[in-house]
Amino acid sequence: MKSKKEDCVTCSECGYEIAAVFLNEEGKRALRIYEKISLIIIDKEKKVGSIKCPKCGGKTQTNLGFWKQF
């Protein structure tokens, strides 16, 4: 499944799509995570975190606000 860049999280090293937003049966936005991931908080105040890619092991910086909406 390919998603708009702002509606998904991809690995910055290999491009693997780690998670994506989709519309569920009720028409509400929901999050689909393709494999088990670890989300590490780097700076809570700045809403910065890191995810280890389940495919290549690379680390990708992420906006914690994206995850908080789900």
C-alpha positions as CSV (number, residue, x, y, z in Angstrom):
1,M,0.0,0.0,0.0
2,K,1.4,3.4,-1.0
3,S,0.3,6.4,1.0
4,K,0.8,10.2,0.8
5,K,4.1,11.1,2.5
6,E,2.3,13.0,5.3
7,D,0.1,10.0,6.0
8,C,2.8,7.4,6.4
9,V,6.1,6.7,8.2
10,T,8.9,5.4,6.0
11,C,12.5,4.4,6.8
12,S,14.9,7.1,5.9
13,E,17.5,4.5,5.0
14,C,15.8,1.9,2.9
15,G,12.4,3.5,2.1
16,Y,10.3,0.7,3.7
17,E,6.8,1.9,4.7
18,I,6.6,1.2,8.4
19,A,3.1,2.5,9.1
20,A,0.3,4.2,7.2
21,V,-3.0,6.0,7.8
22,F,-6.1,4.6,6.3
23,L,-9.9,5.1,6.6
24,N,-11.6,2.3,8.6
25,E,-15.1,1.0,8.1
26,E,-16.6,3.9,10.0
27,G,-14.7,6.4,7.8
28,K,-12.4,7.4,10.6
29,R,-8.6,7.7,10.2
30,A,-6.8,4.8,11.7
31,L,-3.2,3.6,11.8
32,R,-1.8,0.4,10.3
33,I,1.6,-0.7,11.5
34,Y,3.0,-3.4,9.2
35,E,5.4,-5.0,11.7
36,K,6.3,-4.7,15.4
37,I,8.3,-1.5,16.0
38,S,10.1,0.2,18.8
39,L,9.4,3.9,19.3
40,I,12.0,5.7,21.3
41,I,11.3,9.2,22.7
42,I,14.3,11.5,22.1
43,D,12.8,14.9,23.2
44,K,9.2,14.9,24.6
45,E,8.9,18.7,24.6
46,K,10.0,19.0,20.9
47,K,8.0,15.9,20.0
48,V,10.9,14.1,18.5
49,G,11.3,10.3,18.5
50,S,13.2,7.5,16.7
51,I,12.0,4.3,15.1
52,K,14.1,1.3,14.3
53,C,13.2,-0.1,10.9
54,P,12.1,-3.7,11.1
55,K,13.4,-4.4,7.6
56,C,17.0,-2.9,7.5
57,G,17.5,-1.9,11.2
58,G,18.1,1.7,10.3
59,K,16.9,4.5,12.7
60,T,14.4,7.1,11.4
61,Q,13.5,10.3,13.3
62,T,9.8,10.7,13.7
63,N,7.3,13.4,15.0
64,L,5.6,12.1,18.1
65,G,2.6,14.2,17.3
66,F,1.9,11.9,14.3
67,W,1.6,8.9,16.7
68,K,-0.3,10.7,19.4
69,Q,-3.3,11.3,17.1
70,F,-4.0,7.5,17.2
